Amino acid sequence: MDEARQPLSRKVPIPSSRINPYRMIIVIRLVVLGFFFHYRVMHPVNDAFALWLISVICEIWFAMSWILDQFPKWLPIERETYLDRLSLRFDKEGRPSQLAPVDFFVSTVDPSKEPPLVTANTVLSILAVDYPVEKVSCYVSDDGAAMLTFEALSETSEFAKKWVPFCKKFNIEPRAPEWYFQQKIDYLKDKVAASFVRDRRAMKREYEEFKVRINALVAKAQKVPEEGWTMQDGSPWPGNNVRDHPGMIQVFLGQSGGHDVEGNELPRLVYVSREKRPGYNHHKKAGAMNALVRVSAVLSNAPYLLNLDCDHYINNSKAIKEAMCFMMDPLVGKKVCYVQFPQRFDGIDRHDRYANRNVVFFDINMKGLDGIQGPIYVGTGCVFRRQALYGYDAPKTKKPPSRTCNCWPKWCLSCFCCRNKSKKKTTKPKTEKKKRLFFKKAENPSPAYALGEIEEGVPGADVEKAGIVNHQKLEKKFGQSSVFVASTLLENGGTLKDASPASLLKEAIHVISCGYEDKTDWGKEIGWIYGSITEDILTGFKMHCHGWRSIYCIPKRPAFKGSAPLNLSDRLHQVLRWALGSVEIFFSKHCPLWYGYGGGLKFLERFSYINSIVYPWTSIPLLAYCTLPAICLLTGKFITPELTNAASIWFMALFICIFITGILEMRWSGVAIDDWWRNEQFWVIGGVSSHLFAVFQGLLKVLAGIDTSFTVTSKGGDDEEFSELYTFKWTTLLIPPTTLLLLNFIGVVAGISNAINNGYESWGPLFGKLFFAFWVIVHLYPFLKGLVGRQNRTPTIVIVWSILLASIFSLLWVRIDPFLAKSDGPLLEECGLDCN
């Protein structure tokens, strides 16, 4: 094969010995589900009809949710990259690198919640990445316009002049200094340079001094002067009013002074804070990311973008080259809109009590989606194709030329061709022909300079007029910036050669003005899509609807690592935010249930997006289903009639299928059983707390326009390792699962007491109810452990509210007892004694 056509990556299918049994059990489980529901529907429980009806509705919903989650995992794949081929083709030693430039985006808002030292480590890992320095530009978005962030970035740019050459000289990993120096490994392994120990010791000292300077800036920022912050030249800091300030851009590295201590060039580092004015909707993170798209297009205009949260550093310095193996692949690269990497985390306890790692999602669901149309975008650790963010359709795949059958006479073929030509002429006259141009590098290597509908065959002077009309259409789509509009037409990137740095900076300030997006397609068809706090799902969904595909890349060494909430309250609050975003999408015009038909979105990919916005609604049947065991134990009723032998077979078959599905899923994915079980537990914990609140909060926001929030306040902690795990923070989200636990504990005690009082025969029916109650308690066990904590410091407010709700509920059931037949008078029985 020609070297230029050799693939830079390949699919690695799951071995058939592992995936085929998994698919077979899914089919068997579907059949068993059919027989199971036939029995459940055809055999109601007459003396507990309400309980039976609720349980059947819940079970049908769970079955539909399982189908939505299961079938996108039908075609899982893995991928392998060829970094050696990439280097031979685009990055040969001794020659100018032909690798594509990449713009890196880092977003931060509040330095009190996102410490500047964390952001600095992320920036340092980007500046030291294993990629040609002239191809790397780092843009930091400070949406809080904090002078602390600005000064910390200035210190970071100075420290980078020492840190970057150290990283590249000794090829260290990771290239975030905080995490590199914290590693509990033999750092001398594979190191042969005699100066390494001395240089490492000196660099560690330099980093500690850097940390002290950052800490001094943080301490200084604790007390804001009455007149506001002032810069070194004595002028007031423009961002003193966070909600009303002009746009700010500062180039720290890349134009002047952008060299390290050894005289080598450093990547570009740019601070960006977009303009904020009262009365404008700034669209939070999505708006900040779109501002970075425009600024970077004016200043560097790399064809590829990588976005990272401020707490996600580059753990594998070759991660960008891994992504380029897909983006620059001659076979599949043309249609790839983004390459998504899995999220990996530092600082999580070994048991991962609250499923922070999301291993099941990243190592099972995402691999399944990669076999269809690609993984969904998860908000960070993703390399984008810039043109895909501009709302263009994916290039169409060229169809191979149709073969001509030689069995027909030549005169017949010629008549047939003539007839077709005449039909084309009659149906589409030349004067009415119109063409829609998209970027199709496979068909035309030169960039397309138009996007709207352009008249063909415009003679003479009309060409200039058509160009003006088309430029007006582009400005209406992209905004009133001729420099930015011109950059959108350069498919392979690059900036205007005749423009001065000062004029480009002036234009960059213009494109981050708060009114720039008015009456344009930004946030609707272009860039990060507005309409939900989880803008990542919407953005990826729109790209897939345009026919693009995405790629899931899992390098052997994790590409990026970040931090995750450790304690229960913060974790629930994070899940609440995700679920609320899904509810917002459910009520929007971009809902996958009805949006994007007739486009490029594949059927099973739509299943996955539907599941991603429907899952919060499962909280309602889940809460009802977890309450049923307590009701059954308190009332003596059950959700099923006495089982026959045939019915027992279907119940047993369903449980066995569920069990085997989990085992085979873990077998082909490599997920450990404890990770899988933690995911199952937190599905229940999050479902009866965060997802439930998200549904009601979303309904209030969409239907009534009431925007509510749940505050989390810290109640203390200790200084030990993972001390944050035991920190308790009060939040309203804790009440429903706590109440469920109390109800089921009360039900178990009541059921066992009743069986002891009524004798041997009552123990048989009790076992099914106890199993049902223990199923709920076991799934909520991590919640119970987090609620109690290490020192049993559960706040009184939680205990009072939960006991109150559980008591009221129990007393109501005892008083009403709706499942027992009512009699008009007392029940009199003959005792057998003669009282006369």
N, C-alpha and C positions, 0 to 999 in steps of 0.2 A: 504494500500500500504506500502511496505517496506520503512523505513525511508531513506535508501540509494538511493532509486529510486524515491523519491518524487521530483517533479519538483521544481526548485528554482525561476521560473518565469512562466508567462502565457500570452497568447495573449488575448487582450481585443478587440473584433471586434466592429466596429462602428455599432450602432443600425440600424436595417433594415429600421426603419421609417425615418431615416435620409439619409442613403446611397442609398437606392433603388430609391427614386425620383431623386436623383442626376444622377444615371446611366441612368434612363429613359430619362432625358432631354438631356443627351449626345447623345443618339441614335436619339432622335427627331431632335437635332441640326444637326447631320450628314445628315439626310434625307432632312432637309430644305436647307442645304448647296448644296446638289445635285441639287435641283430644282432651287436654286438661281444661280448657275453657268451655268445651262442649259439656263436660261434666259439671263444671261450676255453674254454668248458666241454667242447665236443665235440672239442677237439684238445689232449689232454694231452701233456706232454713226458715220455716214458717213462723216459729216462735221467736226468732231473732232476725226478722226480715231486713230491718234497717242496717244491722251489722253486716249481714250477708251482702246486701246491695253495695254498701260503701266499700267492702273488701274487694268485690268483683270489679268495681269501677277502678279502684286503685291498681289492681293486678293487671287490668287491660292497659292502663297508662304505662305501667312499668314495662310491659311487654313491648309496647310501641317505642318507648325510649331505648330499650335494648336493641331493637331492630335498627333504629337511627344510628346508634353507636357502633353496632356490630358490622354492618355491611360495608362501611368505608374501610374496614380492616381486612377485606376479602383478598386484596392483592398486595401484601406488604413486600417491599424490596429494601435492599441496602445498596450502598454505592461505594465505589473505590475510585480514587483519583491517581493520576500519574504526574507527580510534581516534576520528575526528571524530564518528561516530554515537554512540559510547559517551559522549563528552563532552557532546553535545547532549542525550542522554537522561538521564544520571545525574550529570553534573558541570557544570552550567551556571554560568557566572561570575555572581557576585552572589547565588546561592542556596545553601542548605546542600547539600553533596554527598550524593548517594544511592548512591554506590559502596559495595559491600560491604566491611566490615572484613576485614583479613588479619592473621593471626598468623604471624610469622617465627620459624623455629627454626634455631639454629646450635648444632652439637654439637662439643665438643672433649674430649679426655681428658688428654693428657700435654703440658704446655707445653714440655718439652724436645724433643719431636718435632714439635709443632705450635706454632711460635713465637707468643708473645702479640701481636707486632706484626702478624702475618698475620691472626689472629682479630680484632684491633682494626680493621683495614682492612675486613674483611667487615662488621663491625657498623656502621662509619661509612657504608658504602655503603647499608646498609639504612635507617639513620636519615635519610639524605638523599634517599631514593627519591622520585620524582615521583608522590606519592599523598597524599591528605588526611591530615594528621598525626594527627588524632583517630581515623583508621581503621587506624593502624599500631601494632603491638606486637611488640617483639623479645625473644625468650626465648633466653638462652644457657645451654646445658647443660654444666656442668663435671663430667664423670664421674670426674675424678681428684681432685676436692675440693682443688685447689691454691690456696693463698693468692696465688700469683703471678698466676693467672688473675683472681682476685677483684680484686686491686689494679690490675691492668692494665685491667680493665673500668671501674673507678672513674675512672682517668685518662682513659679513652676517653670516658666520659660528660661529663667536663669539657671535653675538646677538641671534642666534638660541638657544644657551644654556640657555637663560633666557626666550625666547618667547615660545618655544615648551612646557615646563612644565606648563606655565601659561595657554596656550590653552587647554591642556588636563585636567588640574585640574578643570577648570570652564566650559569646554565644550562650548567654544565660537564659533560663526560663523559670518563672514568668518574668516579664519585663516591667511589672508594677513593683516598685521597691518595697512597699509595705509587706506584700505577700512573699516576695523573694527572700527577704531577711527573716521572715517568720517560719520558713520551711523547716520541718524537723527531719531533715534528710542529710546524707553525707554530701555536702556541697563541693567536696573535692573530687567526687567521682567523675571520671573522664576528663578532668582538667590536667593539662600537661605543662602549661606555661608557668615558668618559674616565678613570674611576678604576680600571679593570680592572687595568692593569699595577701600579699602586701596591698595590692590595689583594692581588693575586696574590703579589707579592714579600713582603708582610707575612704572608700565610697560609703561604707556604713556610717562612718563618722560624719561625712558630708550630709548624708540623708538625715541623721539625727539632728544636725544643726538646722537643716531645712524644716524638719517637723517643729522645732522650737520656734522658728520664725512664723510658721503658719499658726501655731498655737497662740503666739503673741498677737497676731492679727485677729484671731477669734476672740481672745480676751478683750482686745480693744473695742471690738464691735458690740460687746455686751451692753455698753452704755452709749446711746445715741445722743450726740450734742443737740442742744436746743435749736441752734441755727442750722443743723444738718451737717452732713459730712462735707469736707473740703478736700480737694486734690492737692498734690504736692506743690503745684504752682499757685495755690491760694484760691483758685476759682471753686465755686460750689459744685458738688457732685451732681450731674444732671439727673440721676435717678433717685434723688432724695424723696420724691413723691412716687411711690411704686406704681400708682394707678394713673399718673399724669406726667409723662416725661418723653423727651425726644428719642429717636433711634440712635444707638451708639455702636460704633464698630472700631476696634483697635487691632491692628496687625502686630502681633508680638514677634513673630518669627516669619521669615520668608522674603522680606524685601531688603531690610538693612539690619545688620547684626545677627543674621540668621546662620551663624556658624558656631560649631562646637569648639571646645578647647584645643582640639587638634587641627582646626582649620577646615573641617569638612562641613559641607552644607547640611542644614537641618530642614525638616519638613515645615511647611507653613502652619502657623498657629494664629487663629483669628478669634477674637472675642466679639460676640454679637448680642445686643439687647434691643429687641424691636421696639418701635414706638408704642406707647400706651396713652390713650386719651379717654376721658369719661364719655359714656354714651355709645361706645363701640363694643361689639362682641368680639373678643380676641381669641375665642375657641381653644383656650388652654394649650395643652401639649401639641395638638394637631396644628394649631395656628403657628406655634413656635417652629415646628418642623417645616412647615411650608415657607416660613420666612427664611430658614436656612437653605432650603432648596433654591430660592431666588438669589440670595446673597452669594452662594457658592457658584451659581450659574454665571453671575457677573464677574466674579473674581478669578475662578479657576475652571469651572465648567467641566469637571471630570465626567466621563460617561457612566460611572458607577458610584454609588453612594453606600456608605455603611453607617447605620445608626446604632448608638449604644446609650443605655441609661447611664447616668453619672456614676452608678455603683457597679457597673459591669466593665471589668478590665479585660484586656486581651491576654489570655492565658497561654495561647499558642501563637508565637510570632509568625508562623507560616499560614495562619488561618486565611489571610487575604488571598494568598496563592491557591489555597484549596478552593476558594470560591471562584477564582479566575479559571480554574480547570473546567468549570461548568459554563461560566459566562463567555469565555473565549473559545469554547469547544466548537470546531467547525461543523459538527453534525447536529448538536442539540442547542447550542448557545443562542441562536437567533430568536428562539421563542421563549427563553427563560426571562421572567420578569424579576425574580429575586431568588437568592439562595439563603435559606433559613438554617441557622445553627441551633442545636438544642441549648436550653438554659441549664447551666450547672452552677452549684452554689458552694460557698465556703461557710464555715462556722456553724453548720447544722449538727445537732447531736447525733450520735451514732444510730439511735433508734428511729430518728425522724418521726417523732410522735404525731405531728400534724400534717404529714405528707407534703412537706415544703418542697421536696425535690421534684414532685410531679413526675415520677419515673414512668408510671403507666402511660401518661399522656405523651411524654417525649420519646419513649422507647417502644411504644406499641401503636398508639393512634397515629402519630406523625409518620411512622414508617408505612403504615397502611395507606395514608393519603398520598405519600410519595409514589405509590404504584398507580395512582389514578391521574390526578392533575397537579399534585404537589401539595406540600403542607400549607396550613394557614399561617399568616404572619402573626407573630406573638409579641411584637412591640419593641424588641431589642435583639441584637446579635443577628442582623439581617443585611445582606448586600443587595442593593436594588440596581436595576437598570434605569437610568434617568428617564429614558424615553417612555418606559412603561408608566412612570409616575405622571407623565404629561397627558395621560388619557388616550393614547393611541391604541388602535387594535394591534394584536399580534400579527406578524407577517404570515401570510398564507403559505402553506406548504405547496411546493410545485408538484402538480400531478405528472406522473410519467406519461410520455406520448402514447396515445392510443394505438394499438396494433391494427394493421389493415389486413383483412382476410384476403388471401390470394385466390380463393375459389370463385370469386365473382369476376366476370369479364371487365376489362378496363373501361369499355364504353359505359357499363352500368355504374361503375364507381364514379366516373366523371359526371354522369347525369345527376347522380345523387349529390355530389359536391356542389354542382351548379344550382340544384334546387335549394340546398341549404343556404347558399350565398344570396339567392334571390329573396329567401325568407328573411334573412337578416336585414337586407336593404329595405324591405317593406315595413318591417316592424320597428326599426330604429333608423330613421333618416339621419343623415350626417349632421344636419343643422341642429338637431336636438340632442346630440351626444354630449354627455357630461361625464366627468371622471372624478372619483374621490381618491386623493393621493394619501398614502400612508407610508411610513418608513419601512421599506422592504429591501433590506440589504442583499438578500439572495437574488432579487430580480434587478436591482439597480444599485451599484456600489456608491454612487454619488448621492448626497443628501437631498431629500425632497424639500423644495423651498415653498411649498404650499400645502395647505391642509384642507381648506374648504372645497366647495364645488367650483371647478374652473372650466370655463368654456374652452373647448378644443378649437384649434385652428383660428385663433383670434388674429386677424391680419394687421400688419404694419403698426400704426400708432396705438392700436387698441391693446397691444401687449403691455405697454406702460400703465395704461388705465387699469387693466386687469390686475397687475402687480400691486397697484395702490389699493384697490378694493380688497384684495386678499390680505394685504398688510393690516388693513383696518379690521378684518375679521380676526386675525391673529391677536391684535391688541385687545379686541373685545373679549377674546378667550383668555389670554394670559396677562392682561393688564397694560397700562400705558407706560411701557418702557421699551424703547426701540432696541436697546442693548440686550435686554433679557429676551425679547422676541427673536432677535437674531441668533441668540445662543440656542434657542430651542430647535433651530433648523440644522444645527451642527450635530449630526448623529454620533460622530466619534469624538465629540468634545472639542475643547479649545476655546480661547478667548479672542477678542478682536485685537489684531496685531498693531493697529495704528492708534489704539487708545492708550492714554497715559494712566499710570496708577492713580493719580489724583482724580481724574475724571471717572474711573471705574469705582473708586470709593464713594464719590458723590452719587453715582447711579445706584450703588449698593444701599446707601442710606435711603434713597427714594423707594426702592422696592420693599423696604421693611416698614414703610409708613403705614399707619393703622387704617387709612382709607384706600390703600392700593388695591385691595381685593374686591372693593365694591363693584357690583355689576360685572363680575368676571366669573369664570368657572372654577376658581380656586375653592377647594373643599366640597365641590359638587361633582366635578369630573376630573379635576386635576389635583395632584398631590395627595396629602393625607386627607381623608374624607371626614367632613364634619357631621354631627348629628348624634354622637354617642361618646361617652367618656372612655369607651374601649374603641378608639379610632383605629386600632390595628386590625381588628376583624373586618371592619368596613373597607379599609384600604386594600387589603388582600383580596377581599371578595370582589371588589370592582375590577381589579386586574384580571382575575380568573374569568369574570364575565366578558372581558374583552378578548378572550381566547388565549391569554398567556398561560404558561405553566410555571410552577415553582419547583425548586429542588431542595431536598433535605440532605444536609451534609453533616456527617458525624465523624470527625477526625479521631484518630486513636488518642491523641492528647486533646482534652476539651479545648475548644476554640476560645470561649469566653467564660468567665466566672463572675458571679455577683453575690450579693447578700440577700437574705430572705428573712422575713419576720420569724422570730423564734417562739415568742409566747402566744398563748391561745387567743387573747383578745386582738392582738395585731394581725394574726393570721386570719381570723374571722372577718376583720375589717377589710383586709385585702380582698378576700373572696367576695365580700359584699359589693365592693367596687366593680369587680369583674361581672358579677351577676347583674348588677344594675345596668351596666352597659349593654348586656345582652337583651334585657327587657326594653331598653330604649330602642334598640335596633328592631325588636319585634314589632313595635308600634310605628316604625318609620317606613318611608317609601322604599327603602333598601332592604326590606325584610326578604330573606331567601325563599320564603314561602310563595312569594308572588313576583319578585323582581328578577330580571335577567334571563327570562325565557326567550329562546330564539337566538341567544348569543353563543359564547364559546364555553359556557360552564357545563361540565359533564354531570351526568345524572347522579353518580355516587358522590361526587364532590359536593353537589347541592345537599345531599343527605347530611354530610358532615356539617355544613354551614347551618342547616336547619337545626341540627342537634345543638350547635353552639349557641343558638338564641332561644331554644325551647327549654333547655335543661333547668333554668330557675323555676319554671312552672311545676316541675316535678315535686317541689317542696310541699305543695298543698296536699296531694295524695300521700306523700311520704309522711307528713305530720299526722294525717288521719290514720294511716296504717300503723304507725308506731304507738298511737293511742289505743288502738283496738285491743292489744293484749291485756292492758289494765282493765278495760271495760269488761272484757270476757271473764276475767278473774273476779271482778267485783260483783258481777251479775249472775255468774254461773252459766252463761250462754256461750256459744262459740260460732265462728263464721262458717263452719261446714257441718253438714249432718253427719250422722254416724257412718263411717266409711265402709263400703263393701270391699270385697277382695279385689274386684276389677278397678275400683276407684283408687285403692291403695297402690296399685301398680303404677298408675299415671302420676300420682304424687311422688312416689319413690323414683320413677323414671325422670321426672323433672329435676329433682334434687341432684340426682346422679349426673344429668346432663350439665347442670350449672357447675358442678364440681369439676367434671372432666374438661369443660370449656376453659375454666381458669387454669387448670394444669397444663393443657396443651398451648394456651396462650403464653404462659410463662416459659414453656419449652422452646417455642420458636423465637421468642423475643429476647430471651436471656435475662428477664426480670426476675429478681429474687422474690421468694414467697413472702418475706416480711414487707417488702415494698408494695407488693400487690395487696396484701391484707391491710396495710395502713391506708392505702387508697380507698379500699372498700369502706373502712371505718369512717374516714373523713368525708366520704360521699354522704353518709347519713348525718354526720355532725354538721357539715356545711349546709345540707339540705334543710334541716329543721331549724336553722338559725339564719345564716347570711342570705341564703337563697330566698327564704320566706320573707325576710324584711325587704329584700331587693324587689320582690314582686309588688308588695304594697307601696313601697317608696316610688317605684316606677309608675304604678297606677295613679298615685297622687300627683306625680309630676306631669304625666301625660294628660290625664283627664281633668284634674283640678288646677293644674299650674302651680302646685305647692312643692317647693324644693326643700326637702328635709335632709338632715344629716345626723349621723350617730357619732357623738364625740367619744374619744377614748382618752382617759386620764390615767397616768401612772400612779400606782399605789406603793411602789417600793421594789427593792431587789437586793442582791448581794454581789460581792466582787469576785465570786468564784467563776471558773470556766462554765460557760452556758448559764450564767446567773440569770440572763434575760429569759431563759426558758421558764424559770420559776417566778418571774415578775408577774404580779396580778394587776390587771387594768380593768376597771369597771366599764362595762358597756351593756346596753339593753339587749344585745344579741345573745347574752348568756341565759336569759330567762326561759325561752321555750325549751331548749334541751334539758335545762335543770328541772323544769316542771315535768318533762317526760320521764326523766330518771326517777323522780319521787313517785309519780303515779305508778310506774311499773314496779317499784319496790313495794309500795303499798298493796298493789294487786297481788304480788307474789305472797306477801305475808297473809293477806286475806284469803287467798286461795288455799294455801297450806292449812291455815286455821280451820277453814270450812271442811277440808278433807279429813282432818283429825277428828272433828266433831261428828261427821256423818258416817264414818266407818270405812271399811276396806273398799266397798264398791265405788266410792267417789274418787279413788286415786287414779283409776284408769283414764277417765275423761280429763283429769287434771294435767296429765303429762303433756298433752298437746298444747294446752294453754301456757304451761310453764316454759315449754320450748320456745313458743312465740315471744313470751316476755323476755327470756334470756337472750334471744336473738337481738332484741332492741338494746338491752343493757350491755352486751358484749360489744356492739358496734359503737356505743356511746362511752365505752370505758376510757379511751384517751381524753375525752372531754372531762370525765369525772376526775381523772388524775390531774389534769391541768387546773380544774376548778379547785380542788383541794390543795394542790401545790405541795411543796416539800414541808412547809411548816404549818400546814392546815390553817392557812390564813384566808379562808373564804369570807368575803365581806358580809356583814349582817344583812345588808339590803338584798343580796341574792337569796339568802336563806329565807328571809321574811316573805319576799314576793313569791318565791317558788312554793313554799309551804302553804301560803294563803291560796294560791291558785289551785294547787293540788287538793287541798282540803275542800274548797268550794265545789270543785268538780266532783269529788268523791261523794260529798253530802248530797249534791243534786241527784246523782245516780241512785243513791240509796233511797232518797225521798221520792223521786219520780218513778224509777224502775220501769221504764217503758216497755221492756220485753217480757214482762209477766202479765198474764191475763188478770183483769180487774174483776172483783166480785162485789155485789151490792151490799153484802153484810158479812158478819164474822163467820168463819168456817167452824161448824160444830161437828164434833165426832163423839161417838158413843164410847165411853171409857171402859165399859164392861163391869163396873162396880155397882152394887145395889146400895144406894144412899139412904133408902127408907129404913 
